[in-house]
Amino acid sequence: MPSTASRAGEFELIARHFAPLATGFPGAFGLGDDTARFAVPAGRDLVVTTDTLIEDVHFLAADPPDLVARKCLRVNLSDLAAAGAVPLAYQLATAWPRDVDEAWIAAFARGLAADQREFAIGLSGGDTAATPGPKTITVTAFGTVAAGTGLSRAGARPGDAILVSGTIGDGALGLLGIRGALAGLPPDAMIFLAERYRLPRPRCALGPRLPGIATAAIDVSDGLLADLGHLCERSGCGATIEAAEVPLSPPARAALAADAGLLDTILGGGDDYELLFAVPAAEVARALALATPDVPLTAIGRFEPGRGVRALRADGTALPPAAGGWQHF
């Protein structure tokens, strides 16, 4: 019979599964203290972000625990990338149901270990608690950026180009596929889209190269149109995108060809964790030169005077307003 976490106790769980994740970060003190300490390198600013992920809201109860862990960490790494920051450390606060299988927690910790190696980040501390509700996981991630150069949502100006990394719509389509609401695609395409939902790809190599080129940036978590709207609101301008220029993966393109109504899902669905950023016209070529075979960059529109976001068809007519993206309330 699988053991439950409640039989082990808080400190035993921490010692067994999470203290090993902190061995590479001296300021964590082996997770034996209530606080952690680290020095910010000279000439660097500290960047901090926090995200809470809740079972059956941000991840599915049936999702593999190692992928849940990696998603929890990666959505925070994506925020650091949007600020132009390099990862430094993270805090982890978990609330587990009392009957959670300890094997689930062990696999969760293995997922964190894998991404710590991939993204050169260490665990510095956190908290563990029991809850009568669903699994709830909060990560606070720390990064650093050269002093005074960090990117924010403010700073875009009329005339700036709108660039986006990777492809858009895969995460939202992947969730539809997992829920059985996406038909007509071959199995390999469904697997690709589901993985894009379950395992974001934070652009940690691209983000730190954007300061000095981009004027504002955000990661696409709530949906392309919604997050572009956040940039516009903070920057005090409007924006127009060319829907036909929005980069799509082959599976997303096939899904759209089979059902044109999926365009709203692609533009508004969220869970892509690509970088969306503003670039002055004179810097567009320099920005596009940052693209790699794995992470293409695409210019999809421009910032303009005014307010709000418009999406245009190829013939220049405006698409009806899409759903406003993910909102908790």
Stockholm file with secondary structure:
# STOCKHOLM 1.0

chainA/1-329         MPSTASRAGEFELIARHFAPLATGFPGAFGLGDDTARFAVPAGRDLVVTTDTLIEDVHFLAADPPDLVARKCLRVNLSDLAAAGAVPLAYQLATAWPRDVDEAWIAAFARGLAADQREFAIGLSGGDTAATPGPKTITVTAFGTVAAGTGLSRAGARPGDAILVSGTIGDGALGLLGIRGALAGLPPDAMIFLAERYRLPRPRCALGPRLPGIATAAIDVSDGLLADLGHLCERSGCGATIEAAEVPLSPPARAALAADAGLLDTILGGGDDYELLFAVPAAEVARALALATPDVPLTAIGRFEPGRGVRALRADGTALPPAAGGWQHF
#=GR chainA/1-329 SS CCCBHHHHCHHHHIIIIIGGGGTTCGGGGGGTSSCCCCCCCTTEEEEEEEEEEEBTTTBCTTSCHHHHHHHHHHHHHHHHHHTTCEEEEEEEEEEEETTCBHHHHHHHHHHHHHHHHHHTCEEEEEEEEEESSSCEEEEEEEEEEETTCCCCSCCCCTTCEEEEESCSSHHHHHHHHHTTCCCSCCHHHHHHHHHHHHSCCCCTTTGGGCBTTBSEEEECSSCHHHHHHHHHHHHTCEEEEEGGGSCCCHHHHHHHHHCGGGHHHHHHCCCCCCEEEEECGGGHHHHHTTCCSSSCEEEEEEEESSSSEEEECTTSCBCCCCCCCCCCC
#=GC SS_cons         CCCBHHHHCHHHHIIIIIGGGGTTCGGGGGGTSSCCCCCCCTTEEEEEEEEEEEBTTTBCTTSCHHHHHHHHHHHHHHHHHHTTCEEEEEEEEEEEETTCBHHHHHHHHHHHHHHHHHHTCEEEEEEEEEESSSCEEEEEEEEEEETTCCCCSCCCCTTCEEEEESCSSHHHHHHHHHTTCCCSCCHHHHHHHHHHHHSCCCCTTTGGGCBTTBSEEEECSSCHHHHHHHHHHHHTCEEEEEGGGSCCCHHHHHHHHHCGGGHHHHHHCCCCCCEEEEECGGGHHHHHTTCCSSSCEEEEEEEESSSSEEEECTTSCBCCCCCCCCCCC
//
